[in-house]
């Protein structure tokens, strides 16, 4: 009965707000935070999705906005009121902890990765067996191309190496989980895929091409990337210097870092959406927690609704939802 009363109240509140003027926001520069806002969805109904059209095929980079306002635009106040009970889950105490917020945002990311994987598999699985073969996914490569095994970026051998890394059971086809690892390697726990990512990254950082990073290469090519994320999340604590971090990673003390020694900072060098989710949660909590008690109330979220929906009001030329491997 109590639950029914709560939902009735929320429905009434939603209708009242539906009729109220829709909020609009100007540009709010975020820097790194803006990048997080574009990569990580806060609201499952307001995210970058794709749709099929007969004349254009799959259209990308469409921001889906539910028509909840009289003019067809999003009323962020009403959305936050509706969403708040879904975030406030354990315990239901009228406030959202960092853990609750992180669980919610991570689930939105997982749902989006699953959606995109399902969509691609349904499009490429020509024989309907629930898996995709190399030829189904990349039909442009002929048997001669595969036999030639050219390892240049984007060539048949380059793709085949990653396909085999993802094919854990060596069946020659990728099931759903294998396909998700293949499509989203930055979010994969597959060790072979992680090593492949690091080898690709190493090619751009290893100036003397010896297969390792010396201290200068680490400082010039990797450390600033690592430091930017660590500084962002842990502004109150001291970030290790380049020399300190290098020494920590250099387990065999040979004054150079191997691919295996770089694995602990792979997520910094090539972050995926799950990595961004952690940072986006931290950013939202830091910006909206007005009294700094470590929790978000509904009022605090309403006070800062623009940061939860910032990606709706910014142009983003760097959206890479489907730029697979482009920035390796």
N, C-alpha and C positions, 0 to 999 in steps of 0.2 A: 504493500500500500504506500509505504514511504517512498519507495522508488518511483511509483507511478506519479506521486505528487511532485517529485523532483523533475521528472520529464515533462509534466504538464506545465510547471513553472518555466522551464527552459523554452518550451514551445511558445508560450505566451511572450516571453522576453524576446525571442527570435522574431516573432511577428511584429512586435512593437518597433524593434530596431530595423526590421525590413522596410518599414514605412518612414524611417528617419532619414535625413540627408546622408548620402554616401560620402565617406571621407575620401579625400584625394591628398596625395603627397607629392612633394617636389623631389628633386634629386638629393640623395643623401650619400656623400662620398664615403666609401668603406675601405679603400685600399685592399689589403689582404682580406679584410672582413667581407667586402663586396664580392670577392671571388668565392668565398665560402657560401655566401647567400645564394649565388647562382648555381653552385654545384650541389647543394644539399637542400632538399625540400623540407619545409616545416609542415606544410599543410598538404595532405594527400589529394585534396580537390583543386589545389592551385600549384601546378608544377609543369615543367616543360615536358610535353608528351608529343606523340606523333599520331597522325590520322591518315587513313587511306582515302584517296580521291581517285576517281576513275580517270581523270585527265592528267593528273600529276604523279600518281603513285604515292609512295610514302612522303608526306610533307613533314619536314623537320623544323625544330625550334619554334613550335607553336605554344604559346602560353595559354593554357586552358583556364579560363576564369568563370566560375559558376555565376549565373546571373541572379544575384541575390539583392540587387539594388534596383530602384525604379528605372535607372538609366542603363542597366545591364552591366554595371561595374561592381566590383567587390566591396562590400561593407565589411571592413576588417574588424570592427567592433563586434558585430554579430557573429562573425566566424570564430573569434577568440572565445566568446561566451559559450558557443556551442562546443568548442573543442576542449575547454578547460576540464570538464569532468573526465574526459578520456585520458588526459595526461595525469590527473590527480588520482592515482590508482592504489598506491601502497606506501603509507596508509592514506585513506581518503580523509584528509585533514584540512582541506581548504587552501592548501599551498602546494607548490610543486618544487621538489628537490632537484638538485643537479642530476641525481641518478634517474629520477622519473623523466626529466627532460631529455637526458641522453638516450634512454631506452626508446622514447617516442621517436626521436629524430633518426636513430639508427634503424628503427623498423621501417620508416618511410624510405630510407635508402635501400634497404633489403627488398622492399616491395617493388621499388622502381627497377632495381637490377633484375629481379625475377620477371617483371613485366617485359622488359626489353629483351631478355633471353627467350622467353616464351614467344614473343612476337617474331623474332628472327628465326627461331626453329620452325614455327608454323609456315613461314615464308619459304624456307629452304628445304624443308623435309619433303621432298617430292614424292617419295614412295610411302609416306605416312607410317613409318616404323618407329617413330618417337625418337629418332636419333638422326644426326646429319653426318654425312661422309665428307671427305675433303673435296671430292668432285661436286657434291651438291652445294657446298658453301662457296667454292671458288671454281665454277665451271669454265672460267676463261683459260685455265691452265690445261694444256694438252698433256697426254702421257709423255711426249717428248720433253716438254718443259719440266715435268716432274723428274724424269730420268736425268736431265741435264743438271738439276739440283743447284741452280744458281742461288747464291746466298746473299746477293745484294738486297738492300732494303726494299721490301714489297715484292720480291721475286718468288718463284715457286718454292725453291729450297728454303727460303727465309720463312715463308708461311708454313711449310711442311714441318719444319723443326718445332715451331710453337704448337702446331696441331698435335704432333706426337707427344710433346710435353704434357698437353692437356688430356690425352687419351690414356688415362691411368691403367685401364684394363687391357690396353693394346688390342682392342677389338677392331680398330680401323674406323670406328664411328664414335661420335661424341654424344653421350646422353645429356640430360638437362644440366646436371652439376658440372660435368666436364665442359660442356658448351659455355656455361656461365664463366668458368675459369678462363676459357679461351678468349671470350669476348671482353672480359674485364680482368685482365691479368694483375692490375694494381691492387685488386681486392681479393686475390687468390691466396690460399694457404699452401698451394702446391709448390713444393721446394724447387722442382725443376723449372717451373714457370718463374719463380722468384730469381733463380740464378740466371735465367735467360734475360729477364728484365735488367739485371745488374750488368750482364755482359754488354747489352745494347747501350746502357747508360755509360758504361766504362769507355766505350769507343769514343765518346764525345769529351770525356774528361782526361783520358790518358794521352797526354801530349807527346811523350817520348815513345809511345806504343810498345811498352814492355809488358803489358798485361796487368799492371799494378798501378796504384796511386802513391807517389811519394808525397812528402809533406807539402811541398809547394803546390803540386797539383790538387791535393786535398783542400788546401787553403783557398786556392783560386777557383776551383770548380765545384766543390761540394759543401764546404763549411758554411758559406753564407746562406745557402738554401736551408741547411739544418738549423742554423742559428735563428733565421727569421721565424720559423715555427716554434722553436723553444722559447724565444723571447716573447712571442705573442701569447703563449699559454701560461708561462711562468714568469710574468713580469716582475714578481716580487723576489725571485730567487736568482742567484748568479748563474749565468750560462757558462759552461766550460769554454776555455779558449780553444783555438784551433789546435794548438800543440797538445793541450790536455786531452781533447777528444781523440786526436790521432793516436796518442800513446795508449788510451783506453781500448781503442779498436785493434791496435797492433799487438795481437796476442803472442806472436812468436818473436817480437822485438827485432824484426829484420829491417825496420825503417821504411816499410812499404806495406800498403794494404791490398790484400787479395780480394777477389769477389766474395769469398766466404766471410772474410773479416768485415766487409761492408754490409752484410745482410742485416745487422741490427739497426742500421739507419736507412734501409731500403724505403720504408714508408715515408721518410722525409725527402729522399731524393726523387721518388716517383710516387707521390701520394695518390691513393684511390679515394672513392667516394666515402667509404667507411672511415677512412682516416680523417677526411674533411668533416664528417659528422661529429666526431669528437671535438674538433676545434670550433665548429659552429655552435654546438651546445655550450661550450665554455664562453664563447663570445656573447650569446644571447643572455646567459645568466649574469655575466659581468655587466652588461649594458642595462639590463632591465631591473636588476635587484637594487632598488633605490635605497633601502635601509641596510643593505649589506649583511643580511642575516643568513644568507645561503639558501634562501627560498624565494620563489616567485608567487605573489598573490595574483588574483585576477586583475585587481586594480593596477598593479605594477605592469602587467602585460598590456593592459589597455593604455597605460601612460606611454608605452613605447611600441605601439602596434606597428609602426613603420618599419622597425628592424626585423620583425617576424615576416613581413611581406615585402621587404626591400627589393627583391629581384623582379617584382612586378613593375617597378617604376624606374628601372635602369635599363639602358640599352647594353647589350653584351655581345661584342663581336668575337669573343673568345669561347663561346659555348662549344664544348667539345664532346657532347654526349655521344656523337657518332664519329668523331675524328679518331678512330681506333689507331693507336700507336703513333699518331702524328707528331707527338712531342717527345718521342724517344731520342 
